[in-house]
Amino acid sequence: MKPLFRRSVLALGLFGLALSAAAQDLHISMYADITGMDPHDTTDTLSYSIQSGVFERLFQFDNKMKVLPMLATAYTSNDNATEFILTLRHDVTFQDGTAFDAQAVKDNLDRLADQTKGLKRNSLFKVIKTVTVMAPDQIKITLNQPFGAFINTLAHPSAVIHSAQSLKQYPEESLLRSHPVGTGPFTFAEWQQGKEVKLVKYANYWQKGWPKVDSITFFPTPEDSTQVAKLKAGEVDAVYPLPSDLVDTVKNDPNLEIQRDAGIYLYYLALNTQHKPLQDLRVRQAINYAINRDIWLKVGFAGMGTPADSAMSPNVQFHQKQIAPDYVYNPEQAKALLKAAGYDHGLTMQLWVANKTSSVRSAQFLKQQLGAVGILVKVVPMDSGTRDAKLWSVKDPAKAEFDMYFGGWSPSTGDADWALRPLFASESWVPTAYNVSYYSNPAVDQAIMAGLQTADPARRAKAYAQAQTLIWHDAPIVFLGSPDNLVGKKKNLSGVYMLADGSLVFDQAEFK
């Protein structure tokens, strides 16, 4: 075995001021209801957000998507990223009174790695071969292949630690999803589907002095204007997330403010390379030159965000800014490329989009921009069920009907691997993953895999820089940008904000 080398992560700065004299109840409006309370069987960011009050992970992200220690305090790795030894935090208890230890970690990682469980996040942890308890505060994880992004994967919002006792008491997912027990600052109180989710303060939380509120109640409110009306009326203390078209409404209220943080959700226009015109590199690059990304951000997100400069957001680990080609807004360059490709007399294409108001608004803007260079676009809105069936379930690429698809991707591990591999690797063609452009470049595949063959950050950075350069040149998508994350809240409320991956943080909520 190759010698292990030490990797420690920065100390977690979550200890704050003395507990306020009078804790209060916090009310938050959210755009939809949760799908359950078991992160191992969850795929949506909203549910992960509420679950994070009850559960904790071995590692966590800060608001820049940098990895911090949580229930693990440090780790070592061999240099080909197949073995990881984790040191665990002492004096932590689950909300049922049982102790957090290596056996509890093993029970949870074994559950996540077991591909027969049928849990929604099992596939993310299929690289785990064995988990060995070395001491009450130490575990060894052996992988079945090199996987340099493993620590970031352990920081994924699904990688939480349930109480070992609750896993035994509720072995069936149908029961566990409504009986969550973790090490987090809040215990689960109730979930009235479609109405509210309530969490209450855990008195024996290991981070002394926290939480500072007695309870948090989340109210699903799908209508944007209703959410903001409740905030202005004082019925809720925060809105997650704040719809961009209602930013001015909050700005103009002296009692309210906007918490704004950079996101890693990259919006893009997928180009179906199975269709002849889009097989031509010049056409794909022309479409990239035809879009004014700054105005797109204004139309869709009140101008709050960052135009794309790579195949992933600037806050993703190993991001590398691209300068050539320079896809600055240049309709004349777009027309010249289309003419060179033989399409100077125009093209007609279908653009599929979700029927959400903000998405349709963006699609109409893209239609106008492309029309100006001779590409006639038909916008086709569809509900999520129809979209999923027609877009993500296609088994024969030749039967993919769309030309372009407006969507986005948030790599919840914060790492370049999960930003690039699901969208651009040949192995990730729909329906296996999310490469709906049906893009394939062996050199890109090789670079992406090289980034997983080592735990050395310098070698990983080099591999992912090469992948980003190739993808940027090949333009299998239109690189649009990353909107900022917005939370509308009362001015006297602090500690409530969104991480870059779009999840809500509220464990340090405090009324000033």
C-alpha positions in Angstrom: 0.0 0.0 0.0 1.2 3.5 -0.8 2.0 5.6 2.3 -0.9 7.8 3.6 -0.5 11.5 3.6 -2.2 13.9 6.0 -5.0 16.2 5.0 -6.7 18.4 7.6 -9.6 20.7 6.9 -10.1 24.1 8.4 -11.6 24.4 11.8 -15.4 24.9 11.7 -16.2 28.5 12.8 -19.7 27.9 14.1 -19.3 29.1 17.6 -21.0 32.4 18.3 -21.9 34.8 21.0 -23.7 34.0 24.2 -27.3 32.7 24.0 -29.8 35.5 23.7 -32.0 36.1 26.8 -35.2 35.4 24.9 -35.3 32.8 22.1 -38.1 33.0 19.6 -40.0 31.0 17.0 -38.9 31.4 13.4 -41.3 31.1 10.5 -40.1 30.6 6.9 -42.0 30.5 3.7 -40.7 28.1 1.0 -41.8 27.6 -2.6 -42.9 23.9 -2.2 -43.4 21.1 0.3 -40.7 18.6 1.2 -40.7 15.0 -0.2 -39.7 13.3 3.1 -37.2 13.4 5.9 -34.6 10.8 4.9 -31.7 12.5 3.0 -30.5 9.1 1.8 -33.7 8.9 -0.2 -34.0 12.5 -1.3 -33.0 14.3 -4.6 -34.5 17.8 -4.1 -32.6 20.7 -2.6 -35.6 22.1 -0.7 -36.1 18.9 1.3 -32.3 18.7 1.9 -32.5 22.2 3.4 -35.2 21.3 6.0 -33.5 18.0 6.7 -30.2 19.8 7.5 -31.8 21.1 10.7 -32.1 17.6 12.0 -29.1 15.8 10.5 -25.4 16.5 10.1 -22.8 15.2 7.7 -19.2 14.2 8.2 -18.1 17.2 6.2 -20.0 20.4 5.4 -19.7 23.3 2.9 -19.3 27.0 3.7 -21.1 29.6 1.6 -18.2 29.4 -0.9 -18.5 25.6 -1.3 -15.3 25.0 0.6 -15.2 21.8 2.6 -15.2 22.1 6.4 -15.2 19.5 9.1 -18.5 18.7 10.8 -18.9 15.2 12.5 -15.5 14.3 11.1 -12.5 16.5 12.2 -9.8 15.4 9.8 -8.9 12.7 7.3 -6.0 11.0 5.6 -5.9 9.5 2.1 -3.6 7.3 0.0 -2.4 9.0 -3.1 -4.5 7.2 -5.6 -7.7 8.0 -3.6 -8.9 4.5 -2.9 -8.5 4.6 0.9 -9.7 7.2 3.4 -9.3 7.2 7.2 -11.5 9.6 9.1 -11.2 10.9 12.6 -14.6 11.6 14.3 -15.8 14.3 16.6 -16.1 13.4 20.4 -19.0 14.2 22.8 -21.7 14.3 20.2 -25.1 12.7 20.9 -28.1 11.8 18.7 -31.4 13.4 19.6 -32.5 10.0 21.0 -29.7 10.2 23.6 -27.4 7.6 21.9 -23.8 8.4 21.3 -22.4 9.3 17.9 -19.5 7.0 17.1 -17.7 5.1 14.3 -20.3 2.3 14.3 -23.1 4.7 13.6 -21.1 6.1 10.7 -20.4 2.6 9.4 -24.2 1.7 9.6 -25.1 4.8 7.6 -22.3 4.4 4.9 -23.1 0.7 4.5 -26.8 1.7 3.9 -25.8 4.3 1.4 -23.4 2.0 -0.4 -25.9 -1.0 -0.6 -27.1 -0.9 -4.2 -30.0 -3.3 -3.3 -31.7 -0.7 -1.0 -33.3 1.2 -3.8 -32.6 4.5 -2.2 -32.4 7.5 -4.5 -28.9 8.3 -3.5 -27.4 4.8 -3.5 -25.8 5.3 -6.9 -23.8 8.3 -5.6 -22.0 6.0 -3.1 -21.5 2.9 -5.2 -17.7 3.5 -5.1 -17.6 2.4 -1.4 -16.3 -1.1 -1.1 -15.9 -1.5 2.7 -16.3 0.5 5.8 -14.2 -0.6 8.8 -14.4 0.6 12.4 -10.8 1.1 13.6 -11.7 2.8 16.9 -14.8 4.5 18.4 -13.6 7.7 16.8 -12.0 6.4 13.6 -13.2 4.6 10.5 -11.5 3.4 7.3 -13.3 3.6 4.0 -12.0 1.5 1.1 -13.3 2.3 -2.4 -13.6 -0.1 -5.3 -11.9 2.4 -7.7 -9.9 5.7 -7.4 -12.2 8.5 -6.6 -10.5 11.9 -5.9 -13.8 13.6 -5.2 -14.8 11.4 -2.3 -14.5 13.9 0.6 -16.6 16.3 -1.3 -19.1 13.5 -1.9 -19.2 12.9 1.9 -20.2 16.6 2.1 -23.2 16.1 -0.2 -26.5 16.8 1.6 -27.6 13.2 1.3 -24.5 11.9 3.3 -26.0 12.4 6.7 -25.7 10.2 9.8 -28.9 8.7 11.2 -29.1 7.4 14.7 -28.1 3.7 14.6 -31.0 3.0 16.9 -33.5 4.7 14.6 -32.1 2.7 11.6 -32.9 -0.5 13.5 -36.2 0.7 14.8 -37.4 1.8 11.4 -35.8 -0.5 8.8 -38.4 0.4 6.2 -37.9 3.6 4.3 -41.7 4.3 4.4 -41.3 4.7 8.2 -37.9 6.2 8.5 -38.7 9.1 6.3 -41.2 10.4 8.9 -39.1 9.5 12.0 -35.8 11.3 11.5 -33.2 11.3 14.3 -29.8 13.0 13.8 -27.2 15.0 15.6 -28.4 18.4 14.4 -29.6 21.5 16.3 -33.3 20.7 15.9 -35.5 17.7 16.4 -38.3 16.8 14.1 -41.7 17.7 15.6 -44.3 17.2 12.8 -45.0 17.3 9.1 -48.5 18.2 7.9 -48.1 17.6 4.2 -48.9 20.7 2.1 -49.3 22.8 5.2 -46.2 23.0 7.4 -43.0 21.3 8.7 -42.0 22.0 12.3 -38.6 21.6 14.0 -37.9 22.3 17.7 -34.7 23.1 19.5 -32.4 20.2 20.6 -31.3 21.1 24.1 -28.2 18.9 24.1 -26.8 20.0 20.8 -23.0 19.7 20.8 -22.3 23.2 19.6 -22.8 25.0 22.8 -25.0 28.1 22.7 -26.9 27.1 19.6 -29.5 27.1 18.3 -30.9 30.5 19.4 -34.5 30.0 18.4 -36.9 27.6 20.1 -38.5 26.3 16.9 -38.7 26.7 13.1 -41.8 26.2 11.1 -41.7 26.0 7.3 -44.7 26.8 5.2 -45.0 25.6 1.6 -46.4 28.5 -0.5 -46.1 27.9 -4.2 -47.4 31.4 -5.3 -44.6 33.9 -5.4 -46.6 37.0 -4.7 -48.3 35.3 -1.7 -44.9 34.4 -0.2 -43.8 38.1 -0.3 -47.2 39.3 0.9 -46.8 37.1 4.0 -43.3 38.5 4.6 -44.5 42.1 4.4 -47.5 41.3 6.7 -45.2 39.8 9.3 -46.7 36.3 9.0 -43.3 34.9 8.1 -39.8 36.0 8.9 -38.1 34.9 5.7 -38.9 33.8 2.1 -36.8 31.0 0.6 -35.9 31.7 -2.1 -37.0 35.2 -3.0 -38.4 35.4 -6.5 -36.2 37.8 -8.5 -39.2 39.6 -10.0 -40.3 40.6 -6.5 -36.9 42.0 -5.4 -38.0 45.6 -5.6 -41.1 44.9 -3.5 -38.8 43.8 -0.6 -36.2 46.5 -1.3 -38.8 49.2 -0.9 -40.0 47.9 2.5 -38.0 49.6 5.4 -38.5 46.5 7.6 -37.1 44.0 5.2 -33.9 43.2 3.4 -32.4 40.8 0.9 -29.7 38.3 1.7 -27.7 37.8 -1.5 -25.1 35.2 -2.0 -23.3 33.8 -5.1 -24.7 30.5 -6.4 -23.2 27.5 -8.3 -26.4 26.7 -10.3 -25.3 27.0 -13.9 -28.1 27.7 -16.4 -27.5 26.5 -19.9 -29.1 25.8 -23.2 -28.5 22.1 -24.1 -27.9 21.6 -27.9 -29.0 18.2 -29.3 -25.9 17.1 -31.2 -27.9 14.2 -32.7 -29.6 16.7 -35.0 -27.6 17.6 -38.1 -27.3 21.4 -37.8 -26.1 21.1 -34.2 -23.5 18.5 -35.1 -21.7 21.4 -36.7 -19.3 23.1 -34.3 -19.8 26.4 -36.1 -23.5 26.4 -35.5 -23.1 25.6 -31.8 -20.5 28.4 -31.4 -22.7 30.8 -33.4 -25.5 30.2 -30.9 -23.1 31.1 -28.0 -22.1 34.3 -29.8 -25.8 35.2 -30.4 -26.8 35.5 -26.7 -26.2 38.6 -24.5 -25.7 36.9 -21.1 -25.8 40.2 -19.2 -29.3 41.0 -20.5 -30.4 37.4 -20.0 -29.5 37.8 -16.3 -31.6 41.0 -16.2 -34.6 39.4 -17.8 -34.6 36.3 -15.7 -32.9 37.2 -12.4 -33.1 41.0 -11.9 -29.4 41.2 -13.1 -28.2 39.4 -10.0 -25.7 36.8 -11.0 -22.5 36.0 -13.0 -22.3 35.4 -16.7 -20.8 32.0 -17.6 -17.0 31.9 -18.3 -16.7 28.1 -18.2 -18.6 24.9 -18.2 -19.2 25.3 -14.4 -19.8 28.1 -12.0 -16.8 30.1 -10.5 -17.5 28.8 -7.0 -17.1 25.2 -8.0 -13.8 23.6 -6.9 -11.3 23.6 -9.8 -13.1 26.1 -11.9 -10.9 27.6 -14.6 -12.0 30.7 -16.4 -12.0 30.4 -20.2 -10.9 33.1 -22.6 -10.9 31.4 -26.0 -13.2 31.4 -27.8 -14.5 34.6 -26.3 -18.2 34.1 -26.4 -18.9 37.8 -25.9 -22.2 38.9 -27.4 -21.4 39.3 -31.1 -24.4 38.7 -33.5 -22.3 39.5 -36.5 -19.8 36.8 -35.6 -22.8 34.4 -35.1 -24.1 35.3 -38.6 -20.7 34.7 -40.1 -20.4 31.3 -38.5 -23.9 30.3 -39.6 -23.1 31.4 -43.2 -19.8 29.4 -43.1 -21.8 26.3 -42.0 -24.3 26.8 -44.9 -27.2 28.1 -42.9 -27.1 31.8 -44.0 -30.7 31.4 -45.1 -31.9 30.5 -41.6 -32.7 27.6 -39.3 -35.8 26.6 -37.5 -35.5 24.9 -34.0 -37.6 23.8 -31.1 -36.7 25.1 -27.6 -38.1 23.0 -24.7 -38.6 24.7 -21.4 -40.3 24.1 -18.0 -43.7 25.9 -17.8 -42.5 28.0 -14.8 -43.0 31.7 -15.5 -39.4 32.7 -15.0 -38.2 29.9 -17.3 -40.6 30.8 -20.1 -39.6 34.4 -19.8 -35.9 33.4 -20.3 -36.9 31.2 -23.2 -38.7 34.1 -24.9 -35.6 36.2 -24.6 -33.4 33.5 -26.1 -35.9 33.2 -28.9 -35.6 36.9 -29.7 -31.8 36.8 -29.5 -31.5 33.8 -31.9 -34.1 35.2 -34.2 -31.9 38.3 -34.7 -29.2 36.0 -36.3 -31.6 34.0 -38.4 -32.5 31.1 -36.2 -36.3 30.8 -35.8 -37.2 29.3 -32.5 -40.5 27.7 -31.4 -40.7 27.8 -27.6 -42.4 24.6 -26.1 -43.3 25.0 -22.4 -44.1 21.8 -20.6 -44.9 20.6 -17.1 -42.3 18.6 -15.2 -44.0 15.2 -15.7 -44.1 15.7 -19.5 -40.6 17.0 -19.6 -39.2 14.1 -17.6 -40.9 11.6 -19.9 -39.9 13.3 -23.1 -36.4 14.5 -22.1 -34.8 12.3 -19.4 -36.4 8.9 -20.2 -35.4 8.6 -23.9 -33.4 5.4 -24.4 -32.6 5.9 -28.1 -30.8 9.2 -28.8 -32.1 9.2 -32.3 -35.6 9.6 -30.9 -34.8 12.7 -28.9 -37.2 15.2 -30.4 -35.9 18.6 -29.1 -33.3 20.8 -30.6 -32.6 22.9 -27.6 -33.5 22.6 -23.9 -33.3 25.4 -21.3 -32.2 24.1 -17.9 -29.7 24.2 -15.2 -27.4 22.1 -13.0 -26.1 22.5 -9.5 -23.2 20.2 -8.5 -24.1 19.6 -4.8 -20.7 18.1 -4.0 -19.1 21.5 -4.9 -16.5 19.6 -7.0 -15.6 19.7 -10.7 -16.4 16.0 -11.1 -20.1 16.4 -10.3 -20.2 19.6 -12.3 -18.7 18.0 -15.5 -19.2 14.2 -15.5 -23.1 14.1 -15.4 -23.4 16.7 -18.2 -20.5 16.1 -20.5 -19.1 12.5 -20.1 -19.9 10.0 -22.9 -21.0 7.6 -20.1 -23.6 10.1 -19.0 -25.9 10.2 -22.0 -29.6 10.2 -21.1 -31.1 8.1 -19.6 -28.0 7.0 -17.6 -27.4 10.6 -16.4 -28.0 14.1 -17.7 -25.9 14.5 -20.8 -28.9 15.5 -22.8 -26.7 17.1 -25.5 -25.5 13.6 -26.3 -22.0 15.1 -26.4 -19.0 12.8 -26.7 -15.3 13.7 -26.8 -12.8 11.0 -25.8 -10.3 13.6 -24.7 -12.9 15.1 -22.3 -13.7 11.7 -21.0 -10.0 11.0 -20.3 -9.5 14.4 -18.5 -12.6 13.9 -16.4 -11.5 10.4 -15.3 -8.0 11.6 -14.7 -9.4 14.0 -12.1 -10.8 11.0 -10.2 -7.6 8.9 -10.3 -5.9 10.9 -7.6 -6.5 12.8 -4.3 -3.7 15.3 -5.2 -5.4 18.7 -5.7 -2.7 19.9 -8.1 -3.2 16.9 -10.4 -6.9 17.2 -10.2 -6.9 20.9 -11.0 -4.7 20.2 -14.1 -7.1 17.5 -15.4 -10.2 19.5 -14.9 -8.7 22.6 -16.5 -8.1 20.5 -19.6 -11.7 19.2 -19.6 -13.1 22.7 -19.2 -11.0 24.1 -22.1 -12.2 21.3 -24.4 -15.8 21.6 -23.5 -15.8 25.4 -23.8 -14.4 25.1 -27.4 -16.8 22.3 -28.4 -19.8 24.2 -27.1 -22.3 21.3 -26.6 -24.4 23.8 -24.6 -24.9 27.5 -24.6 -23.1 28.7 -21.4 -25.5 31.2 -19.8 -24.6 32.0 -16.2 -25.1 31.5 -12.5 -27.8 33.6 -10.8 -27.3 34.7 -7.2 -29.2 33.1 -4.4 -31.7 35.5 -2.8 -33.5 35.2 0.6 -36.0 37.9 1.6 -36.1 38.4 5.3 -36.8 40.7 8.2 -34.0 43.2 9.0 -33.6 41.9 12.6 -33.1 38.3 11.5 -29.5 37.1 10.9 -28.0 33.7 10.2 -30.5 32.7 7.5 -29.0 32.5 4.0 -28.5 30.1 1.1 -25.4 28.1 0.3 -24.1 28.3 -3.2 -25.8 25.0 -4.1 -29.2 26.6 -3.4 -29.8 25.0 0.0 -31.0 27.1 3.0 -28.9 27.5 6.1 -30.8 28.4 9.3 -28.9 26.7 12.2 -27.5 30.1 13.3 -30.8 32.0 13.0 -31.0 34.7 15.5 -33.3 37.7 16.1 -31.3 40.8 17.0 
